[in-house]
């Protein structure tokens, strides 16, 4: 009987301990809950939306920056004729030397004067004849002028020194990268604003950028004569407009044959956005 009583007391003690532990555990869980909530994202938190590959809007943006040119490329030609190849070459070399000498008096350095086009060809008695009666040289020099206010003076001096052709005069800027970057930034801003307006009109919102391309263009084409120097300038995406600075501002007067005006640096981009 005594053993049974001891056993019963042990069972009752175990039950009492179990009840105490059962009553304390919910409080422990309640105290730990805030820490767990901080570590676990709530249902209202969401990851950034991914680009929708099936809902897009494609737009283009264009911008033009007007710049007063600070450089000029002048292409002058010296054409010479002679009975023999040696004679025409000597005459042409002398004329080119005179032209270069007089151009340098305006502060043009030798490195800014280069041969851009040189052709020597026979002259026949007539179209069907094989008899050569002489030779002709067409020699074109390219002059980079760093003081654009001297454009007309340089051309006049060159013609007086022996040049007999003014092939081309191109005005450009030495800070093309600076102005082209400005034009690109403005073009992108225009594209973003256009996309936002279109998306809003369609009841959507602009999402991420899915693609960007720049539309480049130039006036140069391969068949037009003029040589490498002219091609390098024409691929700068610039064009001339009619705005002419006053002579007092460093420009040329209305009586000059070449007017500086301004050049237009253009940028055009095409952008595709996703729609949310």
C-alpha positions as CSV (number, residue, x, y, z in Angstrom):
1,X,0.0,0.0,0.0
2,X,2.8,2.3,0.8
3,X,4.4,1.6,-2.6
4,X,1.2,2.5,-4.4
5,X,0.9,5.8,-2.5
6,X,4.5,6.7,-3.5
7,X,3.7,5.9,-7.1
8,X,0.5,8.0,-7.1
9,X,2.4,11.0,-5.6
10,X,5.0,10.7,-8.4
11,X,2.3,10.8,-11.1
12,X,0.6,13.8,-9.5
13,X,3.9,15.7,-9.4
14,X,4.5,15.0,-13.1
15,X,1.0,16.2,-14.0
16,X,1.6,19.4,-12.1
17,X,4.9,20.1,-13.8
18,X,3.3,19.5,-17.2
19,X,0.4,21.9,-16.4
20,X,2.9,24.6,-15.3
21,X,5.0,24.3,-18.5
22,X,1.8,24.3,-20.7
23,X,0.7,27.5,-19.1
24,X,4.1,29.3,-19.5
25,X,4.8,28.4,-23.2
26,X,2.2,30.7,-24.8
27,X,3.7,33.7,-23.0
28,X,7.1,32.8,-24.3
29,X,5.8,32.6,-27.8
30,X,4.0,35.9,-27.5
31,X,7.2,37.6,-26.3
32,X,9.3,36.2,-29.3
33,X,6.7,37.1,-31.9
34,X,7.9,40.7,-32.6
35,X,11.4,39.6,-33.4
36,X,10.1,37.0,-35.8
37,X,7.8,39.5,-37.5
38,X,10.8,41.8,-38.1
39,X,12.8,39.1,-39.7
40,X,10.0,37.9,-42.0
41,X,8.6,40.1,-44.8
42,X,4.9,40.9,-44.5
43,X,2.3,40.1,-47.1
44,X,2.2,43.8,-48.1
45,X,5.9,43.9,-49.0
46,X,6.6,43.0,-52.6
47,X,9.6,42.8,-54.9
48,X,10.2,45.3,-57.7
49,X,8.1,44.6,-60.7
50,X,10.0,42.9,-63.6
51,X,9.9,44.1,-67.1
52,X,6.9,43.0,-69.1
53,X,8.2,41.5,-72.3
54,X,4.7,41.6,-73.9
55,X,3.5,45.2,-73.2
56,X,5.8,47.8,-74.7
57,X,5.8,51.4,-76.0
58,X,8.4,52.6,-78.5
59,X,9.1,56.2,-79.0
60,X,11.7,58.5,-80.6
61,X,13.3,61.7,-79.3
62,X,15.1,64.4,-81.2
63,X,17.1,67.4,-80.1
64,X,19.2,70.1,-81.8
65,X,21.8,72.3,-80.2
66,X,22.8,75.4,-82.0
67,X,26.5,76.3,-81.8
68,X,28.6,79.2,-83.2
69,X,31.4,77.4,-85.2
70,X,35.0,77.9,-84.1
71,X,36.8,76.0,-86.9
72,X,36.7,76.0,-90.7
73,X,37.8,73.5,-93.3
74,X,38.7,75.3,-96.5
75,X,39.4,73.2,-99.6
76,X,41.2,75.0,-102.4
77,X,42.2,73.6,-105.8
78,X,45.2,74.4,-108.0
79,X,44.7,73.2,-111.6
80,X,47.8,73.3,-113.8
81,X,48.2,72.3,-117.5
82,X,51.4,71.6,-119.5
83,X,52.9,69.9,-122.5
84,X,54.8,67.4,-120.5
85,X,54.2,65.7,-117.1
86,X,57.4,67.2,-115.7
87,X,56.4,70.7,-116.8
88,X,52.9,70.5,-115.4
89,X,54.2,69.1,-112.1
90,X,56.8,71.9,-111.7
91,X,54.1,74.5,-112.4
92,X,51.7,73.0,-110.0
93,X,54.3,72.6,-107.2
94,X,55.3,76.3,-107.6
95,X,51.7,77.4,-107.4
96,X,51.0,75.3,-104.3
97,X,54.1,76.7,-102.6
98,X,52.9,80.3,-103.2
99,X,49.4,79.5,-101.9
100,X,50.8,77.8,-98.8
101,X,53.2,80.7,-98.1
102,X,50.5,83.4,-98.3
103,X,48.1,81.4,-96.2
104,X,50.7,81.1,-93.4
105,X,50.8,84.9,-93.1
106,X,47.4,84.6,-91.5
107,X,48.7,82.5,-88.7
108,X,47.9,79.1,-90.2
109,X,50.5,76.5,-89.2
110,X,52.1,74.0,-91.6
111,X,50.3,71.1,-89.8
112,X,47.0,72.6,-90.7
113,X,47.7,72.6,-94.5
114,X,47.6,69.2,-96.2
115,X,47.2,67.7,-99.7
116,X,43.6,66.3,-99.9
117,X,43.3,65.3,-103.5
118,X,46.0,64.9,-106.2
119,X,45.3,63.7,-109.8
120,X,47.5,63.9,-112.9
121,X,45.9,62.9,-116.2
122,X,46.7,63.0,-119.9
123,X,44.9,65.4,-122.2
124,X,44.2,63.8,-125.7
125,X,43.7,65.6,-129.0
126,X,40.0,64.6,-129.0
127,X,37.8,61.9,-127.5
128,X,38.7,59.1,-129.9
129,X,42.3,60.0,-130.3
130,X,45.2,58.2,-128.5
131,X,47.6,61.1,-129.2
132,X,48.4,62.9,-125.9
133,X,48.9,66.7,-126.4
134,X,49.6,67.5,-122.7
135,X,48.9,66.8,-119.0
136,X,46.7,68.3,-116.3
137,X,47.1,68.2,-112.6
138,X,44.2,68.8,-110.1
139,X,45.7,69.4,-106.7
140,X,43.4,70.1,-103.7
141,X,44.7,71.3,-100.4
142,X,42.7,71.2,-97.1
143,X,43.2,74.1,-94.7
144,X,42.1,73.9,-91.1
145,X,41.4,77.4,-89.9
146,X,41.3,78.0,-86.2
147,X,40.2,81.6,-86.4
148,X,37.0,81.5,-88.4
149,X,36.9,85.3,-88.7
150,X,39.7,85.0,-91.3
151,X,37.9,82.7,-93.7
152,X,37.3,85.2,-96.4
153,X,40.7,86.8,-96.1
154,X,42.4,83.4,-96.4
155,X,40.4,82.5,-99.5
156,X,41.1,85.8,-101.2
157,X,44.8,85.6,-100.5
158,X,44.9,82.0,-101.8
159,X,43.2,83.0,-105.1
160,X,45.6,85.8,-105.6
161,X,48.6,83.5,-104.9
162,X,47.6,81.0,-107.6
163,X,44.7,78.9,-106.4
164,X,42.0,78.8,-109.1
165,X,39.3,76.6,-107.4
166,X,37.3,77.0,-104.2
167,X,36.0,73.5,-103.8
168,X,34.3,73.6,-100.3
169,X,34.1,75.6,-97.1
170,X,32.9,73.7,-94.1
171,X,32.3,75.3,-90.6
172,X,32.3,73.1,-87.5
173,X,33.0,73.1,-83.8
174,X,36.0,71.8,-81.9
175,X,33.8,70.8,-79.0
176,X,31.6,68.4,-80.9
177,X,31.6,65.8,-78.2
178,X,30.3,68.3,-75.6
179,X,27.4,69.5,-77.7
180,X,26.5,66.1,-79.0
181,X,26.3,64.8,-75.4
182,X,24.0,67.7,-74.6
183,X,21.8,66.9,-77.6
184,X,21.7,63.2,-76.7
185,X,20.6,64.0,-73.1
186,X,17.9,66.3,-74.4
187,X,16.7,63.7,-76.9
188,X,16.4,61.0,-74.2
189,X,14.4,63.4,-72.1
190,X,12.1,64.1,-75.0
191,X,11.6,60.3,-75.5
192,X,10.8,59.7,-71.8
193,X,8.3,62.5,-71.7
194,X,6.6,61.2,-74.9
195,X,6.5,57.6,-73.6
196,X,4.9,58.8,-70.3
197,X,2.3,60.8,-72.2
198,X,1.4,57.9,-74.4
199,X,1.3,55.4,-71.5
200,X,-0.9,57.7,-69.4
201,X,-3.3,58.2,-72.4
202,X,-3.6,54.4,-72.6
203,X,-4.2,53.9,-68.9
204,X,-0.8,52.4,-68.1
205,X,2.5,53.5,-66.6
206,X,6.0,53.5,-68.1
207,X,8.2,50.7,-66.7
208,X,11.9,49.8,-67.4
209,X,13.9,50.6,-70.5
210,X,14.0,47.6,-72.8
211,X,16.2,49.0,-75.6
212,X,17.9,52.2,-76.8
213,X,19.3,53.0,-80.3
214,X,20.7,56.2,-81.8
215,X,19.8,57.2,-85.3
216,X,23.0,58.6,-86.8
217,X,23.1,60.4,-90.2
218,X,25.4,62.6,-92.1
219,X,25.6,64.6,-95.4
220,X,28.5,62.7,-96.7
221,X,28.2,60.2,-99.5
222,X,31.0,58.5,-101.3
223,X,30.5,59.8,-104.8
224,X,30.9,63.5,-104.0
225,X,34.5,64.7,-104.6
226,X,36.4,66.3,-101.8
227,X,38.6,63.6,-100.2
228,X,39.2,62.4,-96.6
229,X,39.2,65.8,-94.8
230,X,35.8,66.6,-96.1
231,X,34.4,63.2,-95.2
232,X,35.7,63.6,-91.6
233,X,33.8,66.8,-91.2
234,X,30.6,65.7,-92.9
235,X,30.2,62.7,-90.5
236,X,29.8,64.9,-87.5
237,X,26.0,65.1,-87.7
238,X,26.0,68.9,-88.0
239,X,24.2,71.2,-90.4
240,X,24.2,74.9,-91.2
241,X,21.4,77.3,-90.5
242,X,20.8,80.9,-91.4
243,X,21.4,82.7,-88.1
244,X,24.3,85.0,-88.5
245,X,26.2,86.6,-85.6
246,X,27.0,90.3,-85.8
247,X,30.4,91.4,-87.0
248,X,31.0,93.0,-83.6
249,X,30.6,89.6,-81.9
250,X,33.4,88.1,-84.0
251,X,31.3,87.1,-86.9
252,X,31.5,88.2,-90.6
253,X,29.8,91.2,-92.1
254,X,27.0,91.0,-94.6
255,X,29.4,91.9,-97.4
256,X,31.5,88.8,-96.9
257,X,30.9,85.9,-99.3
258,X,31.1,83.3,-96.5
259,X,28.8,83.8,-93.5
260,X,29.5,82.0,-90.3
261,X,25.9,81.6,-89.0
262,X,25.5,78.7,-86.6
263,X,25.8,74.9,-86.9
264,X,23.2,72.6,-85.6
265,X,24.3,69.5,-83.7
266,X,21.5,67.0,-83.8
267,X,20.8,63.8,-81.8
268,X,17.9,61.4,-82.4
269,X,17.2,58.3,-80.3
270,X,14.7,55.5,-80.4
271,X,13.7,54.0,-77.0
272,X,11.4,51.0,-76.0
273,X,9.9,51.0,-72.6
274,X,7.9,48.3,-70.8
275,X,4.3,49.1,-69.7
276,X,3.1,48.4,-66.1
